[in-house]
Amino acid sequence: MGMANTKKSTSRTLRTSVPRKPAKPKAPAASVSAYVSDYKIGDHVSHPMFGNGTVTGIDDNKLTIEFSESLTKQIIDGYVTQQRA
């Protein structure tokens, strides 16, 4: 007693392909930064966790700070305070 498959077969409608415009290559990001840090290389700063250190590099708002000979960190400038001489 073979029962016939009663499920209707559904066929998917093929979408007509619409020609797309070729993607334009993205231009490299401009190296001009809108943010300028208030700190300069050589400034003495203080951080609540790492203590006192000296700014050795600046990348936008990220400061590279040498806290000791064995500890150098990159920290956002809002998390440090400048020490006055």
Residue pairs with C-beta under 8 A, 6 or more apart in sequence:
33 60
35 60
35 61
37 58
37 60
37 61
37 63
37 77
38 77
38 82
39 45
39 55
39 58
39 63
39 77
39 80
39 82
40 55
40 58
41 55
41 56
41 57
41 58
42 54
42 55
43 54
43 55
43 82
44 52
44 53
44 54
44 55
44 82
44 83
44 85
45 52
45 53
45 54
45 55
45 63
45 65
45 80
45 81
45 82
45 83
46 52
46 53
46 80
46 81
46 82
46 83
47 53
47 65
47 67
47 73
47 75
47 79
47 80
48 79
50 65
50 67
50 71
50 73
50 75
51 67
52 67
52 83
53 65
53 66
53 67
53 68
53 73
53 80
54 65
54 66
55 63
55 64
55 65
56 64
56 65
56 66
56 72
57 63
57 64
58 64
59 74
61 76
61 77
61 78
62 74
62 75
62 76
62 77
63 74
63 75
63 76
63 77
63 80
64 72
64 73
64 74
65 72
65 73
65 74
65 75
65 80
66 72
67 73
